[in-house]
Amino acid sequence: MTSFRTYALAVTLAAAGCNTPPPPESVPASRPCIAPELRERIELSMVRQAQWQPNLPLTGMVSYDEEKVYRFVPLLSGVVKQLNVKLGDRVRKGQLLMEIQSPELSAMATELEVARAQLAFAERKLQAEQQLRQSGVSADKDVLEAQSEAAAARSAIARITQAVSIYGGSLEKGALLVRAALDGYIVEKNIVTGAQVEAGQAPLFVLSDLEEVWVQANIYTGQLGEIEKGQSVQITTTAYPGKMFEGRIDRLSGVFDPEERVLKAIITLHNRDLRLKPGMMVEVNVRQSAASAAAVPVSAAVFDNNRFHVLRYHSECEVDIIPVETAFETKDTLYIRNGVAPGDTIITRNPLLIYAWLKDN
């Protein structure tokens, strides 16, 4: 009997336990409401959908148009007898730039004079033989011999003239006369009058037409998918604050630069005012395809802890601090990648005041 009562009591207690109400859930503390005096100092706006055209920023440098440049590299040793140009001078095609004297040139000049004298003698002899042949006094072989001598002299003159031309000038009075190969500017000059030059040394001067220049922009591996020929670019430089140069990518290099580890994008720019100088560093913004994103005024954003935040407003007692990821930024607008969406209501005036108040409360 006792065991039965014990069993019944246990069943009764178990049943009573099943009907015991659960402990009350914790009730969240009420959120702070914006005080009336603060409410009067804010304004609300709706997040809008807007299109934007992102720019991919690249670094770059102004260089010569490699298709319009002339570098004079000496192919023989000698001494600079006369130098007629200075760095930055504008020169015309055919203008005499410098004279180089060389023992080798002196020997060639002597050989050229001898060949010219031999040609003059051979031509007179040929003329005389031809007249004698017409008179029946001279034989055919004498005419052929005179023709051969004249041809040999002409060949010697052509050989010497061609050799001098390979050296990069013309030969007069035993000196090599170097003339401008094109209209342009002396953009590099590595020689002075009286200097000794050696065959194959660095260019003595560089001549380029600066009315068109190249901008070579640096593209890293991770940016290759965003760059293509024909994209429009905007180019700026600290030398001209507020000045923007417009252009397009003409071509992309086929190989990476082995020293800089970048691919070069070539942009040709008109430069008739000569503002852009070779060697000048520039910033290149490549325009990307237009995109659409949520847009908020810059005045609505609070920058804290290395990121932007906006205040999403539901009511005076429900304001959320929302960290956002920006996709693009202009002077007046932030384009938001995620965080808020078009149609959300945000605080656009005095957001920092409310942001600080919310964090304190």
HUKATA-V282976 format. One record per residue. N is the residue number from 1. PSI is psi in radians with two decimals (999 if undefined). OMEGA is omega in radians with two decimals (none if undefined). Layout:
<<N/PSI/OMEGA> <N/PSI/OMEGA>>
//
This chain:
<<1/-0.73/-3.13> <2/-0.75/-3.13> <3/-0.61/3.13> <4/-0.72/3.11> <5/-0.70/3.13> <6/-0.74/3.13> <7/-0.74/3.14> <8/-0.70/3.13> <9/-0.69/3.14> <10/-0.71/3.12> <11/-0.71/3.13> <12/-0.78/3.12> <13/-0.67/3.12> <14/-0.73/3.12> <15/-0.68/3.12> <16/-0.63/3.13> <17/-0.60/-3.13> <18/-0.48/-3.10> <19/0.06/-3.13> <20/2.20/-3.12> <21/2.52/3.14> <22/2.75/3.11> <23/2.55/-3.12> <24/2.41/3.10> <25/2.66/3.11> <26/2.29/-3.13> <27/2.12/-3.10> <28/2.56/3.10> <29/2.52/3.14> <30/2.50/-3.12> <31/2.59/-3.13> <32/2.52/3.09> <33/2.54/3.14> <34/2.20/-3.14> <35/2.62/-3.11> <36/-0.67/-3.12> <37/-0.50/3.06> <38/-0.63/-3.14> <39/-0.60/-3.14> <40/-0.29/-3.05> <41/0.10/3.14> <42/2.83/3.01> <43/2.65/-3.11> <44/2.55/3.06> <45/2.82/3.14> <46/2.39/3.07> <47/2.30/-3.09> <48/2.79/3.03> <49/2.29/-3.09> <50/2.67/3.06> <51/2.58/3.10> <52/2.71/3.14> <53/1.76/-3.08> <54/2.64/3.06> <55/2.40/3.05> <56/1.95/-3.10> <57/2.33/3.08> <58/2.74/2.98> <59/2.76/-3.14> <60/-3.14/-3.12> <61/2.50/3.07> <62/2.39/3.10> <63/3.03/3.08> <64/2.70/2.91> <65/1.86/-3.03> <66/-0.26/3.10> <67/-0.09/3.14> <68/0.96/-3.12> <69/2.54/3.12> <70/2.12/3.10> <71/2.12/3.13> <72/1.95/3.09> <73/2.12/-3.11> <74/2.37/3.10> <75/0.12/3.06> <76/2.82/-3.13> <77/2.67/3.14> <78/-2.87/-3.11> <79/2.40/3.12> <80/1.95/-3.13> <81/-0.67/-3.09> <82/2.42/3.11> <83/2.15/-2.98> <84/0.07/-3.07> <85/2.76/3.05> <86/2.85/3.12> <87/2.27/3.13> <88/-0.17/-3.13> <89/2.51/2.98> <90/2.33/-3.11> <91/2.76/3.10> <92/2.65/3.13> <93/2.27/-3.13> <94/-0.15/-3.14> <95/2.40/3.14> <96/2.14/-3.10> <97/-0.76/-3.09> <98/2.82/3.07> <99/2.37/3.12> <100/2.22/3.04> <101/2.45/-3.10> <102/2.48/3.06> <103/-0.67/3.12> <104/-0.70/3.11> <105/-0.65/3.12> <106/-0.73/3.11> <107/-0.70/3.13> <108/-0.63/3.11> <109/-0.73/3.11> <110/-0.77/3.14> <111/-0.63/3.13> <112/-0.72/3.11> <113/-0.72/3.12> <114/-0.77/-3.13> <115/-0.69/3.12> <116/-0.69/3.10> <117/-0.73/3.11> <118/-0.65/3.12> <119/-0.76/3.13> <120/-0.74/3.13> <121/-0.76/-3.11> <122/-0.67/3.14> <123/-0.67/3.08> <124/-0.74/3.12> <125/-0.73/3.13> <126/-0.72/3.13> <127/-0.73/3.14> <128/-0.76/-3.13> <129/-0.67/3.12> <130/-0.66/3.11> <131/-0.73/3.10> <132/-0.62/3.13> <133/-0.65/3.10> <134/-0.51/3.11> <135/-0.11/3.13> <136/0.15/-3.11> <137/-0.69/-3.07> <138/2.64/3.14> <139/2.90/-3.14> <140/-0.62/-3.09> <141/-0.54/3.10> <142/-0.65/3.10> <143/-0.77/3.14> <144/-0.64/3.10> <145/-0.74/3.12> <146/-0.68/3.09> <147/-0.69/3.12> <148/-0.72/3.13> <149/-0.71/3.12> <150/-0.71/3.14> <151/-0.67/3.13> <152/-0.70/3.12> <153/-0.73/3.11> <154/-0.69/3.13> <155/-0.71/3.12> <156/-0.74/3.13> <157/-0.75/-3.14> <158/-0.70/-3.13> <159/-0.79/-3.12> <160/-0.76/-3.13> <161/-0.70/3.12> <162/-0.69/3.12> <163/-0.74/3.12> <164/-0.68/3.13> <165/-0.67/3.09> <166/-0.60/3.10> <167/-0.29/3.05> <168/0.47/3.13> <169/-2.74/3.08> <170/2.80/-3.04> <171/2.06/3.07> <172/2.29/3.10> <173/0.63/3.07> <174/0.20/-3.14> <175/2.62/3.07> <176/2.08/3.13> <177/2.00/-3.11> <178/2.13/-3.10> <179/2.75/-3.14> <180/2.29/-3.13> <181/-0.24/-3.13> <182/2.90/3.02> <183/2.43/3.12> <184/-2.73/-3.09> <185/2.58/3.03> <186/1.79/-3.06> <187/-0.27/3.02> <188/2.47/3.13> <189/2.07/-3.05> <190/0.63/-3.05> <191/2.67/3.06> <192/2.83/3.11> <193/2.35/3.13> <194/-0.07/-3.10> <195/2.60/3.06> <196/2.26/3.11> <197/2.57/3.13> <198/2.52/-3.14> <199/2.28/3.06> <200/0.09/3.13> <201/3.09/-3.11> <202/2.72/-3.12> <203/2.32/3.11> <204/-0.56/3.03> <205/2.79/3.10> <206/2.29/-3.12> <207/2.24/-3.11> <208/2.61/3.03> <209/1.77/-3.05> <210/0.05/3.10> <211/-0.24/2.93> <212/2.31/3.14> <213/2.88/3.05> <214/2.51/2.86> <215/2.13/3.13> <216/1.87/-3.11> <217/2.51/-3.09> <218/2.15/3.14> <219/2.15/3.11> <220/2.87/-3.03> <221/-0.76/-3.10> <222/-0.16/-3.11> <223/-0.05/-3.02> <224/-0.65/-3.10> <225/-0.19/-3.09> <226/-0.01/-3.07> <227/2.39/3.07> <228/2.81/3.14> <229/2.44/3.08> <230/-0.21/3.13> <231/2.45/3.11> <232/2.60/-3.10> <233/2.72/3.00> <234/2.27/-3.03> <235/2.29/3.10> <236/2.76/3.09> <237/2.59/-3.13> <238/-0.29/3.12> <239/-0.49/-3.11> <240/1.40/-3.14> <241/2.33/3.12> <242/-0.18/3.14> <243/2.32/-3.13> <244/2.32/3.11> <245/2.25/-3.10> <246/2.48/3.11> <247/-3.04/3.10> <248/2.68/3.09> <249/2.02/-3.12> <250/-0.67/3.14> <251/2.83/3.09> <252/2.41/3.09> <253/2.59/-3.12> <254/-0.21/-3.10> <255/2.75/3.09> <256/2.50/3.04> <257/2.14/-3.03> <258/-0.40/-3.12> <259/-0.81/-3.08> <260/-0.22/-3.14> <261/0.67/3.11> <262/2.77/3.01> <263/2.46/-3.08> <264/2.27/2.97> <265/2.22/-3.07> <266/2.22/3.12> <267/2.14/3.13> <268/2.25/-3.12> <269/2.45/2.97> <270/2.43/-3.02> <271/0.77/-3.05> <272/-0.45/3.08> <273/0.00/3.06> <274/0.54/3.10> <275/-0.66/-3.09> <276/2.16/-3.09> <277/2.43/3.05> <278/2.36/-3.10> <279/-0.17/-3.12> <280/2.32/3.11> <281/2.46/-3.10> <282/2.88/2.99> <283/2.33/-3.08> <284/2.09/3.07> <285/2.02/-3.12> <286/2.13/-3.12> <287/2.24/3.12> <288/3.06/3.11> <289/2.55/-3.12> <290/2.53/3.13> <291/2.92/-3.13> <292/2.44/-3.11> <293/2.89/3.01> <294/2.38/-3.08> <295/2.36/3.09> <296/2.66/3.07> <297/2.57/3.08> <298/-0.56/-3.12> <299/-0.28/-3.13> <300/-0.12/-3.03> <301/2.52/3.05> <302/2.18/3.14> <303/2.04/-3.12> <304/2.47/3.10> <305/0.73/3.04> <306/0.44/3.03> <307/2.87/3.13> <308/2.61/3.05> <309/2.58/2.97> <310/2.78/-3.10> <311/1.90/3.12> <312/2.24/-3.00> <313/2.17/3.01> <314/-0.74/3.09> <315/3.11/-3.14> <316/-0.39/-3.13> <317/0.16/-3.14> <318/1.54/3.10> <319/2.20/-3.09> <320/2.41/2.98> <321/2.03/-3.06> <322/1.98/2.99> <323/2.40/-3.09> <324/2.68/3.05> <325/2.10/-3.09> <326/2.51/3.07> <327/-0.57/-3.07> <328/2.66/-3.09> <329/2.34/3.00> <330/-3.03/-3.13> <331/-0.57/-3.02> <332/-0.31/-2.94> <333/2.47/2.96> <334/2.24/3.05> <335/2.13/-2.94> <336/2.21/3.09> <337/-0.77/3.07> <338/2.77/-3.12> <339/-0.96/3.05> <340/2.83/-3.09> <341/2.77/3.08> <342/2.36/-3.10> <343/-0.35/3.08> <344/2.56/3.07> <345/2.29/-3.11> <346/2.80/3.06> <347/2.19/-3.07> <348/-0.18/3.07> <349/2.33/-3.10> <350/0.73/3.12> <351/-0.54/-3.12> <352/-0.63/3.12> <353/-0.81/-3.13> <354/-0.64/3.12> <355/-0.82/-3.13> <356/-0.68/3.13> <357/-0.72/3.13> <358/-0.73/-3.13> <359/-0.58/3.13> <360/-0.44/-3.07> <361/999/none>>
//
